[in-house]
Amino acid sequence: MMFMAGAAIGYVFGTKAGRERFEQIKRLSQQVSENPNVQEAAGKLRAKGEEFAGAAREKAAHRKEGVPEQGHRTAEEQPPVYPG
């Protein structure tokens, strides 16, 4: 996803600012993404996101337990629908 966003931005910058400017921006973004501080921050954010996703998954499972099961009806058992 991030690659696609970077590619789109790169395309726009590349067409407007010329190839040289595009290469400069590309080098800068690569330097930033390879920076150990950025890598560390990204790892922390990823871990926090996984933690939140796990908590949300757990909450959803608990809430699902409290919801009564819906019976499945055949087409003949469905109540009539009147347009209106």
N, CA, C and O atoms as a MOPAC input file, in Angstrom:
PM7 MOZYME 1SCF
protein

 N      0.83600 1    -1.17900 1     0.00000 1
 C      0.00000 1     0.00000 1     0.00000 1
 C      0.88200 1     1.24400 1     0.00000 1
 O      0.68300 1     2.16300 1    -0.79500 1
 N      1.85600 1     1.25800 1     0.90000 1
 C      2.73300 1     2.41800 1     0.99400 1
 C      3.53400 1     2.57600 1    -0.29900 1
 O      3.80100 1     3.69100 1    -0.74700 1
 N      3.91200 1     1.43600 1    -0.89100 1
 C      4.65000 1     1.48200 1    -2.14300 1
 C      3.82600 1     2.13900 1    -3.23700 1
 O      4.33300 1     2.95200 1    -4.01000 1
 N      2.53600 1     1.77400 1    -3.29600 1
 C      1.66400 1     2.34100 1    -4.33000 1
 C      1.50100 1     3.84300 1    -4.14400 1
 O      1.51600 1     4.59900 1    -5.11600 1
 N      1.34500 1     4.27900 1    -2.89000 1
 C      1.21800 1     5.71500 1    -2.61600 1
 C      2.50100 1     6.42800 1    -3.00300 1
 O      2.46400 1     7.50500 1    -3.59700 1
 N      3.63300 1     5.83200 1    -2.66800 1
 C      4.92300 1     6.42200 1    -3.02400 1
 C      5.10800 1     6.48600 1    -4.52500 1
 O      5.63800 1     7.46300 1    -5.05500 1
 N      4.66900 1     5.43800 1    -5.20900 1
 C      4.78400 1     5.41200 1    -6.65600 1
 C      3.91800 1     6.50200 1    -7.29400 1
 O      4.34500 1     7.16300 1    -8.24100 1
 N      2.71500 1     6.68400 1    -6.78000 1
 C      1.82000 1     7.71300 1    -7.32400 1
 C      2.39300 1     9.10800 1    -7.10200 1
 O      2.40000 1     9.94300 1    -8.00700 1
 N      2.87000 1     9.34400 1    -5.89300 1
 C      3.47200 1    10.64900 1    -5.58700 1
 C      4.71300 1    10.85400 1    -6.45100 1
 O      4.93300 1    11.93300 1    -7.00000 1
 N      5.51100 1     9.80900 1    -6.56100 1
 C      6.70300 1     9.88700 1    -7.39000 1
 C      6.38800 1    10.19200 1    -8.83900 1
 O      7.10600 1    10.94800 1    -9.49400 1
 N      5.31900 1     9.60700 1    -9.33800 1
 C      4.92400 1     9.86600 1   -10.72500 1
 C      4.56200 1    11.33600 1   -10.92600 1
 O      4.98900 1    11.97700 1   -11.88500 1
 N      3.75800 1    11.84900 1    -9.98900 1
 C      3.33900 1    13.25000 1   -10.09700 1
 C      4.55200 1    14.17100 1   -10.01800 1
 O      4.72000 1    15.07000 1   -10.84200 1
 N      5.38700 1    13.93300 1    -9.02000 1
 C      6.57700 1    14.77500 1    -8.88300 1
 C      7.49700 1    14.61400 1   -10.08100 1
 O      8.08700 1    15.58400 1   -10.55600 1
 N      7.61400 1    13.40000 1   -10.56000 1
 C      8.49700 1    13.13800 1   -11.69900 1
 C      8.05300 1    13.85600 1   -12.95600 1
 O      8.88300 1    14.36800 1   -13.70700 1
 N      6.76000 1    13.89700 1   -13.18800 1
 C      6.27500 1    14.55200 1   -14.39800 1
 C      6.32500 1    16.07000 1   -14.27700 1
 O      6.53500 1    16.76300 1   -15.27200 1
 N      6.13300 1    16.59500 1   -13.06000 1
 C      6.10700 1    18.04700 1   -12.89400 1
 C      7.49500 1    18.64000 1   -12.68200 1
 O      7.80400 1    19.70700 1   -13.21300 1
 N      8.31300 1    17.96700 1   -11.92300 1
 C      9.60100 1    18.55600 1   -11.56000 1
 C     10.75100 1    18.02900 1   -12.40600 1
 O     11.88500 1    18.49000 1   -12.27200 1
 N     10.46900 1    17.08200 1   -13.26100 1
 C     11.52600 1    16.54200 1   -14.09700 1
 C     12.19000 1    15.34500 1   -13.44600 1
 O     12.06700 1    15.09900 1   -12.24600 1
 N     12.88800 1    14.62400 1   -14.27900 1
 C     13.50100 1    13.37000 1   -13.83900 1
 C     14.55000 1    13.57900 1   -12.74200 1
 O     14.63200 1    12.77700 1   -11.81200 1
 N     15.32800 1    14.61400 1   -12.83400 1
 C     16.37800 1    14.87100 1   -11.84400 1
 C     15.78100 1    15.09500 1   -10.45300 1
 O     16.25800 1    14.53100 1    -9.46800 1
 N     14.76300 1    15.90000 1   -10.38500 1
 C     14.10500 1    16.17800 1    -9.11200 1
 C     13.46400 1    14.89900 1    -8.56800 1
 O     13.51100 1    14.63700 1    -7.36600 1
 N     12.87200 1    14.11300 1    -9.45400 1
 C     12.27500 1    12.84700 1    -9.05100 1
 C     13.32800 1    11.94500 1    -8.40900 1
 O     13.07900 1    11.35200 1    -7.36000 1
 N     14.48700 1    11.83900 1    -9.02500 1
 C     15.56000 1    11.00300 1    -8.47900 1
 C     16.03100 1    11.52600 1    -7.12300 1
 O     16.34900 1    10.74300 1    -6.22800 1
 N     16.07300 1    12.83600 1    -6.97500 1
 C     16.47600 1    13.44300 1    -5.70500 1
 C     15.46700 1    13.07700 1    -4.60500 1
 O     15.85200 1    12.68900 1    -3.50200 1
 N     14.19900 1    13.20400 1    -4.91500 1
 C     13.13900 1    12.87200 1    -3.96200 1
 C     13.17600 1    11.37900 1    -3.63000 1
 O     12.99800 1    10.99200 1    -2.47500 1
 N     13.40200 1    10.56300 1    -4.62000 1
 C     13.47000 1     9.12200 1    -4.42600 1
 C     14.62900 1     8.75600 1    -3.49000 1
 O     14.46300 1     7.93200 1    -2.59000 1
 N     15.79600 1     9.36300 1    -3.70000 1
 C     16.94500 1     9.10400 1    -2.82800 1
 C     16.64900 1     9.53500 1    -1.39100 1
 O     16.96100 1     8.81700 1    -0.44100 1
 N     16.05000 1    10.70300 1    -1.24800 1
 C     15.72500 1    11.20900 1     0.08200 1
 C     14.74400 1    10.27900 1     0.79800 1
 O     14.93200 1     9.96500 1     1.97300 1
 N     13.70500 1     9.84300 1     0.10000 1
 C     12.71800 1     8.95500 1     0.72500 1
 C     13.35400 1     7.62200 1     1.09800 1
 O     12.99900 1     7.03200 1     2.11800 1
 N     14.28200 1     7.14700 1     0.29100 1
 C     14.97000 1     5.90000 1     0.60400 1
 C     15.84700 1     6.07700 1     1.84700 1
 O     15.90100 1     5.19600 1     2.70400 1
 N     16.52600 1     7.21100 1     1.93900 1
 C     17.35900 1     7.48600 1     3.11200 1
 C     16.50300 1     7.53900 1     4.38000 1
 O     16.88200 1     7.00000 1     5.42000 1
 N     15.36300 1     8.18700 1     4.27900 1
 C     14.47100 1     8.29600 1     5.43600 1
 C     13.97200 1     6.90800 1     5.83800 1
 O     13.98200 1     6.56400 1     7.02000 1
 N     13.53900 1     6.11500 1     4.86700 1
 C     12.98700 1     4.79800 1     5.19500 1
 C     14.05000 1     3.85300 1     5.73900 1
 O     13.71500 1     2.91300 1     6.45900 1
 N     15.32100 1     4.07500 1     5.41600 1
 C     16.39600 1     3.21900 1     5.91400 1
 C     16.98100 1     3.73300 1     7.23200 1
 O     17.83100 1     3.06800 1     7.82300 1
 N     16.54800 1     4.88300 1     7.69400 1
 C     17.04100 1     5.46200 1     8.93200 1
 C     16.64500 1     4.57100 1    10.11000 1
 O     15.47500 1     4.21100 1    10.24200 1
 N     17.61500 1     4.20800 1    10.97500 1
 C     17.29400 1     3.33100 1    12.10700 1
 C     16.20100 1     3.88900 1    13.02600 1
 O     15.39200 1     3.12400 1    13.55000 1
 N     16.16700 1     5.18800 1    13.22400 1
 C     15.12100 1     5.78100 1    14.06500 1
 C     13.74200 1     5.59600 1    13.44200 1
 O     12.76900 1     5.30400 1    14.13700 1
 N     13.67000 1     5.76700 1    12.13800 1
 C     12.40000 1     5.57700 1    11.42400 1
 C     12.00300 1     4.10500 1    11.47900 1
 O     10.83400 1     3.78500 1    11.69400 1
 N     12.96600 1     3.21100 1    11.28800 1
 C     12.69500 1     1.77200 1    11.35200 1
 C     12.15700 1     1.39200 1    12.73400 1
 O     11.20400 1     0.62200 1    12.85100 1
 N     12.77900 1     1.94200 1    13.77200 1
 C     12.35500 1     1.65100 1    15.14000 1
 C     10.92800 1     2.15800 1    15.38900 1
 O     10.09900 1     1.45300 1    15.96600 1
 N     10.65900 1     3.38500 1    14.94800 1
 C      9.32300 1     3.96000 1    15.13300 1
 C      8.27700 1     3.14200 1    14.36500 1
 O      7.17900 1     2.90200 1    14.86800 1
 N      8.62100 1     2.72200 1    13.15900 1
 C      7.68900 1     1.91600 1    12.36800 1
 C      7.41600 1     0.58600 1    13.05700 1
 O      6.28300 1     0.10500 1    13.05600 1
 N      8.44700 1    -0.00700 1    13.64400 1
 C      8.26700 1    -1.26500 1    14.36600 1
 C      7.35600 1    -1.09100 1    15.56800 1
 O      6.50000 1    -1.93500 1    15.83400 1
 N      7.54000 1     0.00500 1    16.29500 1
 C      6.69100 1     0.27200 1    17.46300 1
 C      5.24100 1     0.48900 1    17.03200 1
 O      4.31600 1    -0.01900 1    17.66600 1
 N      5.04900 1     1.24200 1    15.95800 1
 C      3.68600 1     1.48900 1    15.46500 1
 C      3.03100 1     0.19200 1    15.00100 1
 O      1.85000 1    -0.04400 1    15.25700 1
 N      3.81000 1    -0.64500 1    14.31600 1
 C      3.28700 1    -1.92300 1    13.83900 1
 C      2.86300 1    -2.78400 1    15.03500 1
 O      1.78600 1    -3.37900 1    15.02100 1
 N      3.70500 1    -2.84800 1    16.06400 1
 C      3.39300 1    -3.64700 1    17.25200 1
 C      2.14500 1    -3.11100 1    17.94900 1
 O      1.29300 1    -3.88800 1    18.38100 1
 N      2.03500 1    -1.78600 1    18.06000 1
 C      0.86300 1    -1.18100 1    18.69500 1
 C     -0.39100 1    -1.48500 1    17.87900 1
 O     -1.44400 1    -1.78900 1    18.43900 1
 N     -0.27200 1    -1.40300 1    16.56400 1
 C     -1.41200 1    -1.72300 1    15.69800 1
 C     -1.86400 1    -3.16800 1    15.86000 1
 O     -3.06000 1    -3.45500 1    15.89400 1
 N     -0.88500 1    -4.08100 1    15.95900 1
 C     -1.23100 1    -5.48500 1    16.16900 1
 C     -1.89700 1    -5.67700 1    17.52900 1
 O     -2.82000 1    -6.48000 1    17.66800 1
 N     -1.42700 1    -4.94200 1    18.52200 1
 C     -2.02000 1    -5.01700 1    19.86200 1
 C     -3.47700 1    -4.54900 1    19.83000 1
 O     -4.35600 1    -5.20200 1    20.39100 1
 N     -3.72700 1    -3.41100 1    19.16800 1
 C     -5.09000 1    -2.89300 1    19.05300 1
 C     -5.98000 1    -3.84000 1    18.26000 1
 O     -7.14000 1    -4.05300 1    18.61500 1
 N     -5.43700 1    -4.40800 1    17.18700 1
 C     -6.22400 1    -5.33900 1    16.37800 1
 C     -6.59300 1    -6.57500 1    17.18600 1
 O     -7.71200 1    -7.07500 1    17.07900 1
 N     -5.66300 1    -7.06800 1    17.99300 1
 C     -5.95300 1    -8.22500 1    18.83700 1
 C     -7.02900 1    -7.91800 1    19.85000 1
 O     -7.92700 1    -8.72900 1    20.07800 1
 N     -6.94500 1    -6.73800 1    20.46700 1
 C     -7.95600 1    -6.33600 1    21.44000 1
 C     -9.32500 1    -6.20800 1    20.77700 1
 O    -10.33600 1    -6.62600 1    21.34200 1
 N     -9.35200 1    -5.63000 1    19.57900 1
 C    -10.62300 1    -5.47100 1    18.85800 1
 C    -11.19500 1    -6.83400 1    18.48500 1
 O    -12.40100 1    -7.05700 1    18.58800 1
 N    -10.32000 1    -7.74600 1    18.04800 1
 C    -10.75500 1    -9.09200 1    17.69500 1
 C    -11.36900 1    -9.79500 1    18.91400 1
 O    -12.39700 1   -10.46300 1    18.81100 1
 N    -10.71700 1    -9.62700 1    20.06200 1
 C    -11.19400 1   -10.24100 1    21.29900 1
 C    -12.55000 1    -9.65300 1    21.70900 1
 O    -13.46000 1   -10.38700 1    22.09500 1
 N    -12.67500 1    -8.32700 1    21.62200 1
 C    -13.94700 1    -7.68000 1    21.96700 1
 C    -15.06600 1    -8.15500 1    21.04600 1
 O    -16.17900 1    -8.43200 1    21.49400 1
 N    -14.76000 1    -8.24400 1    19.76900 1
 C    -15.76800 1    -8.67700 1    18.79500 1
 C    -16.21400 1   -10.10300 1    19.09300 1
 O    -17.39800 1   -10.42000 1    18.97700 1
 N    -15.27300 1   -10.96300 1    19.47500 1
 C    -15.62500 1   -12.35200 1    19.78700 1
 C    -16.53400 1   -12.40000 1    21.00800 1
 O    -17.48900 1   -13.17500 1    21.03300 1
 N    -16.25400 1   -11.58400 1    22.02000 1
 C    -17.09900 1   -11.56300 1    23.21600 1
 C    -18.49100 1   -11.02700 1    22.90000 1
 O    -19.48800 1   -11.53900 1    23.40800 1
 N    -18.55700 1   -10.01700 1    22.07700 1
 C    -19.87000 1    -9.45400 1    21.72800 1
 C    -20.67500 1   -10.42800 1    20.88700 1
 O    -21.90000 1   -10.49300 1    20.99900 1
 N    -19.98500 1   -11.18400 1    20.04700 1
 C    -20.67100 1   -12.14600 1    19.19400 1
 C    -21.34200 1   -13.21700 1    20.04500 1
 O    -22.41300 1   -13.71300 1    19.69300 1
 N    -20.70900 1   -13.57500 1    21.17300 1
 C    -21.27100 1   -14.59500 1    22.05700 1
 C    -22.62700 1   -14.16600 1    22.60900 1
 O    -23.48200 1   -15.01400 1    22.86900 1
 N    -22.83500 1   -12.87300 1    22.79000 1
 C    -24.08200 1   -12.38000 1    23.36300 1
 C    -25.19300 1   -12.16700 1    22.34800 1
 O    -26.31600 1   -11.83700 1    22.72800 1
 N    -24.90500 1   -12.34500 1    21.08200 1
 C    -25.90600 1   -12.12000 1    20.03800 1
 C    -26.60400 1   -13.43900 1    19.73800 1
 O    -25.94500 1   -14.44100 1    19.45800 1
 N    -27.94500 1   -13.44700 1    19.79400 1
 C    -28.65300 1   -14.70000 1    19.50700 1
 C    -28.46100 1   -15.10700 1    18.05200 1
 O    -28.36500 1   -14.26900 1    17.15500 1
 N    -28.40800 1   -16.39500 1    17.85000 1
 C    -28.21800 1   -16.94000 1    16.50100 1
 C    -29.46900 1   -16.66400 1    15.66800 1
 O    -30.59100 1   -16.83500 1    16.14500 1
 N    -29.27100 1   -16.24400 1    14.44100 1
 C    -30.38100 1   -15.99500 1    13.53600 1
 C    -30.70300 1   -17.27800 1    12.78000 1
 O    -29.80700 1   -17.94900 1    12.26800 1
 N    -31.96200 1   -17.60500 1    12.71800 1
 C    -32.36800 1   -18.77200 1    11.94900 1
 C    -32.36000 1   -18.42800 1    10.46600 1
 O    -32.62600 1   -17.28800 1    10.08500 1
 N    -32.06200 1   -19.39700 1     9.64800 1
 C    -32.05600 1   -19.15900 1     8.20400 1
 C    -33.40400 1   -19.56800 1     7.63500 1
 O    -33.90400 1   -20.65700 1     7.91600 1
 N    -33.98000 1   -18.69400 1     6.83900 1
 C    -35.28400 1   -18.96500 1     6.22900 1
 C    -35.08400 1   -19.31800 1     4.76500 1
 O    -34.17400 1   -18.81500 1     4.10500 1
 N    -35.94400 1   -20.18300 1     4.27600 1
 C    -35.94300 1   -20.47100 1     2.85600 1
 C    -36.70100 1   -19.34900 1     2.15700 1
 O    -37.33000 1   -18.52100 1     2.81600 1
 N    -36.64600 1   -19.31900 1     0.84900 1
 C    -37.32900 1   -18.27600 1     0.08200 1
 C    -38.82400 1   -18.28100 1     0.35800 1
 O    -39.45100 1   -17.22200 1     0.39200 1
 N    -39.40400 1   -19.46500 1     0.55700 1
 C    -40.83700 1   -19.55800 1     0.81200 1
 C    -41.17900 1   -19.01100 1     2.19800 1
 O    -42.29300 1   -18.53000 1     2.40400 1
 N    -40.27200 1   -19.07300 1     3.12600 1
 C    -40.52800 1   -18.62900 1     4.49700 1
 C    -40.31600 1   -17.12300 1     4.69100 1
 O    -40.67400 1   -16.57800 1     5.73400 1
 N    -39.74700 1   -16.46400 1     3.71000 1
 C    -39.47100 1   -15.03400 1     3.81500 1
 C    -40.78100 1   -14.25900 1     3.80500 1
 O    -41.68500 1   -14.58800 1     3.03600 1
 N    -40.89800 1   -13.24100 1     4.64200 1
 C    -42.12400 1   -12.43200 1     4.60100 1
 C    -42.20500 1   -11.69000 1     3.27500 1
 O    -41.17000 1   -11.39200 1     2.68000 1
 N    -43.40100 1   -11.38500 1     2.79800 1
 C    -43.53500 1   -10.68100 1     1.51800 1
 C    -42.98500 1    -9.26900 1     1.62100 1
 O    -43.06500 1    -8.62600 1     2.66800 1
 N    -42.43000 1    -8.80600 1     0.52300 1
 C    -41.90400 1    -7.44600 1     0.45100 1
 C    -42.75700 1    -6.67100 1    -0.53200 1
 O    -42.94100 1    -7.08400 1    -1.67700 1
 N    -43.26900 1    -5.55500 1    -0.07900 1
 C    -44.12400 1    -4.72500 1    -0.92300 1
 C    -43.37500 1    -3.44600 1    -1.26300 1
 O    -42.95300 1    -2.71500 1    -0.36700 1
 N    -43.20800 1    -3.17300 1    -2.54300 1
 C    -42.50900 1    -1.93000 1    -2.91200 1
 C    -43.32100 1    -0.72100 1    -2.49300 1
 O    -44.55200 1    -0.72400 1    -2.53100 1
 N    -42.61400 1     0.28700 1    -2.10200 1
 C    -43.45100 1     1.37600 1    -1.73800 1
 C    -42.77800 1     2.55500 1    -1.27300 1
 O    -43.42900 1     3.54500 1    -0.93800 1

